[in-house]
Amino acid sequence: MGGSTQSKPGMKLRTIHSLAAEVHESKQPIFQVFFVRHGQTKENAMRIIQGHLNTNLNEEGVSQAELCSKVLGRISFDSIWSSDLDRCIQTRDIVLKPHLEELPESRIHTTELLRERSFGDVEGYDYQTVARTLRQRKLTWDTVGETNEVFQKRLLEAWDQVISEALMDDLKRVIIISHGGAISSLIHCLIKRRGFALSNQINTAVITSLLNTSITIVNVTIKSDGGVLAGEVVEFNNANHLKRHETTDEGSIEEEIVDNF
């Protein structure tokens, strides 16, 4: 998978700024939710499973966040949400520095609900070692740490908190700094459980692993009574801001685990 959203043949990719403008141009009341995956960590580079480990950005991760800030620095946000793990907070502080200085503290949230999936006792070990051990014991990834059901439930709880604040205070655009697996899992939940649509410019085959500091955007349409009418994922895994495009393995869930976590 390449460094930016993969579109269907013949489709022209829209820029992040043109997508952000939709909130003002739409004839229906909408607000936008931006997602950004944290920058690279040493553990990412070494293919170590992090989960709830509290790791830090490496030099490359800081550089990625600085490049991302050049794109998002020109977009206004009414509220900021972040995982409470340091790699996300560090990414937030670099990418959104001007916004953090302008927004009141009540609009800046950190929560463990946006953490990556926990992998329990296998956190801190490299992917290949864990995968080999699981195969030898005839176990699956869902048998270690947090189950997918529990993981998805808390992600939807976080989403509902974000939406509740946005609807109550008539916010136009919010941003969430989280983890690769958390963002992709939440997007899947919104599509499968909440009936959200996927833009016809996005190839469904690429709704898997996310690049560090990639940008994903969801437009939420508001009903006249103030509730959620519909939602659409209009951008996924856009990392055009990076100077060089990373590549990740495609294929099994096991391969995606390391790319995301």
Secondary structure as UniProt FT lines:
FT   TURN            9..10
FT   HELIX           16..20
FT   HELIX           22..25
FT   STRAND          30..37
FT   HELIX           42..45
FT   TURN            46..47
FT   TURN            51..52
FT   HELIX           59..72
FT   TURN            73..74
FT   STRAND          79..83
FT   HELIX           86..95
FT   HELIX           97..102
FT   HELIX           105..107
FT   STRAND          108..111
FT   HELIX           112..114
FT   HELIX           120..122
FT   TURN            123..124
FT   HELIX           127..136
FT   TURN            137..138
FT   HELIX           141..143
FT   HELIX           148..168
FT   TURN            169..170
FT   STRAND          173..178
FT   HELIX           180..192
FT   STRAND          197..198
FT   TURN            200..201
FT   HELIX           204..206
FT   TURN            212..213
FT   STRAND          215..222
FT   TURN            224..225
FT   STRAND          228..238
FT   TURN            240..241
FT   HELIX           253..260
//
